[in-house]
Amino acid sequence: MVAASGKVLIIEDDKRIANWVKVYFERAGFSATVAHDGLAGLKLARRMNPDLIILDLMLPRIDGVELCKILRQKSDVPIIMLTAREAPAERIVGLESGADDYVIKPFDPDEVIARAEAVLRRVQHRVQRVLTRGNITLNETTGIVTVDEEPVTLSHAQTALLSTFMRHPNQLLSRDQLISLTFDDDFDGFDRAIDSQISRLRKQINRDGRQPIETVYGAGYRFVGE
């Protein structure tokens, strides 16, 4: 478990839930601030530079998906999305917008704290080095990815998956192994979410017929490193 400290921004329009989550974060040693709509949340995020954002999917003024995309344009702050929708498609939308994890309502506040600590642990323990495989370079310190020396935009989850692939070149990795290696077993993963992330990742890194991530049908994926 990481040391419970840092600034948390909770963007949730249900005041009861927002205050409830705020209390639990403060009890865990965090400094917590609440915004009740997307626009107020965006302004606070830019002003306070939080270490973590808890973001509701359904928000007035700017919804959670759109707000996540806006934040990702200039920040890699960890984001955990709250959603009342259990459909896998809704979770995929949240992850593809740049969220690092999600929690389905109703939830146990201890689960939110545990997931927050897991996300922060992944950020804090990130090895600071540059990985290069073929025409792809990933700076794990900055999160900047280039293909043929040109920068590409990836979500936080896609960057983490790319890091896992580049650290295990030419190895067959099952979906369960990808989840374990990338998300420390804290991600409530499911096949469609991983497949969707990899599909989006491929679109960004494939160049001139080169497709470094191979599908091994019935088994998983392999990153063909050079």
N, C-alpha and C positions, 0 to 999 in steps of 0.2 A: 504494500500500500504506500502511495506517495504521501508526503506531508500535506495535510489538509490546510492549504492556504492559497491566497490569490483572489483576484477579483472575478466575480461571476455576474453576468448580466442575464436576467430572466425576462424574456419577452413573452408575455402570456396575457390574453385579454380577460380571462376569468380571474377576477381579483382574489377569490378564495383560494384557488389553486396556486396562483402566483405567490401569495403571502405564505401559504403552507410550505411551498418549496423553498422560499427565502429563509424561513425559520430553520428548516433542516440544514441548509447550507451553512447558515451562521452557526448552528450548533456544532457543525463539523469543522469549524474554524475558518470558513471562507468569509470574505466581505461580499455581500450580495446586494444588487440593485435591481429594481423592477421597472419595466415599462409595459404599458397596457395596450399598445398598438404598434404596428410595424414602423410607422414614421418616427414615433418617439423612440423606439428601439434603435433605429438607424442612427439618429442624432446622438443618443447616449453611447452607442458603440464607437462612433467616431471620436467622441469627446473623452471617454474614460479608458479606451484601449484595454478591454477586459482580457483575462486569461482564458475564459471559457464563456460560451453563450448557450443558454437553454432557450430554445426557440419553438414556439407553438406553430403548428402547420397552418391553422385557420386564424388569421388575424385581420382586423379592420385596417383600412388605409393602405397598407402594403402587406400582402399575405406572406406566410413563412417561406414558401418556395422562392418567390421573387426576391424577398429580403436576403435569403441565403445567397442567391446569385449575385446580388449587389455587393454584399460583404466580401464574397470570394474574389471580386475583381481587384481588391487592394489588400486583402488580409487572409492569412492562413490560420486565424484564430480557431481553435477547436469548437465545433458546433454540435450539440445534441438536439435533435428535433423531437418534439412531443406531438403525437397524433392520436386522435380518437378512432382512426380508421385502421382496421386490421387487414385490409386487402393488400396483398403483396405489391400490387401496382402503385399504391400510395407510398409504400416504404421505398420502392425503387425511385420514385420521383424525388423524394426527399434526399436520398443518397446521391442521385445524379445532380441535384442542384448544388451539392458541395458539402452536405452534412456528413459528419464523421460517424454518427450513430443515431439511433432513434429509440424512443420509449413509447409504448402504447398505453393510452389511458383506458381504464384507471390503472394507476401504478403505485407501487410501494416506494415511498420517498427514499428508503435505503437503497433501492435499486438504482435510482437516479444518481445518488451520491457515489455508488460503486462504479457506475458507468462513467461518471465524470472523472473519478480518480484513474480509471483505466485509460481514458483518452489522454489525460494529462501525463500519465506515466509513459505512454507511447511517444508523446512529444518530448518529454524530458530525457528519455533514454535513447533518442534518435542519435545514431552514430554520425559524427560530423565528418563526412568524407564525400568525395565525388566518385560516382560509379560511371564507367563507360563500357558499353557493349556495342560493338559495331559503330553504327552512326548515331547511337542514342547516348546522351549524357544526362545524368541526374545528379544534381547537387543536393545532397540530403540535408545540408544545413539551411539552405535557402528555399528548397523545394522547387527550384527552377529546373525545367526539363527542356533539352534542346534535341532536335532531330535534324541531322545535316547542318548543325550549327545554327539552326533557326529555332527560337523559343516556341513552345506549344503550351496551350492552357489545359491543365488537368484539374479535376476536383481533388480534394484532399484524399479521399478514398482511392481514387485512381492512381495518384502519386504513390500512395502506400503499397498498392498492388504492384506497380511497376518496380518499386524498390525490392519487393520480395522476389519477383521474377529475375531481376538483374543480379541479385545475390545468390540465386540458384540456377545458373545457366545450364541448359541442356538436361535439366532434371524434370522428370514427370512429376507433376504436383496435382493431387486430387483437390476437389473443391474444399473438403474438410481440412486438408493440409494448408491450402491458401488462407483459409479463415484463421487457422491456428497461428501460422507464421506471420500473418499481417495484422491480426486484431487481438492477439494474446488470448484467444478463446473467450473474449468478453463481448464479441459481436454476435448477436443472435442471428446468425447467418442462415441463408436459405439459397438453394441452387440458382433460382432466377435472379436474385440480387447480384450474386457473383458473376453470373453469365452476362448480365446487363452491363456491369461495370467493365468487364473485359471487352465487351463489344465496343463500348464507348472509347476505351483506351486504345484499341486497335485502330479506330478511325483517326486518332490523333498521331499515332507513331508509324503507321504503315506508309512506306514511300517507294515509288518506282517498282512496284511489284514485290518489294521485300515485306514479308509478314513474319516478324520475329516471334509472335505468340502462336504456337500451333495448337490445334484442338486434337487431342487423342481421344477419339470417341469411346465413351463408356468408361473412361479412366480419369480424364482431367485435361491439363494443359502443360505445355512445355515451351519455355523461352529458349530460342535458338541463339546462343551467344557466340560471338566471334573472338 
